[in-house]
Amino acid sequence: MEKWVDEMVPMADKVIGQDMHIVTATRNAVDVRKWVAGKLAPHQYGDQPTGVTIHNQTNVMVISEEKQRELQEIRRRLLEAGQ
């Protein structure tokens, strides 16, 4: 893998001014080396995190029907008091 990484810049520099089909083939070869390096050593060659982390969390509370009616009544009274 280190050998492939070391080959990338010289490969890209070597095709400057060459025909487009040679440039395209070289670009593909460099891209494959980058992809393999990123998969085999993601901490060293992989994409860096963007700094945005999303955590999804769902909380579920199970209550009895009696407790639910009690809470609904408290909510109703608070809403009426606020108006």
Secondary structure, 3 states (H helix, E strand, C coil): CHHHHHHHHHHHHHCCCCCHHHHHHHHHHHHHHHHHHHHHCHHHHCCCCCCCCCCCCCCCCCCCHHHHHHHHHHHHHHHHHHC
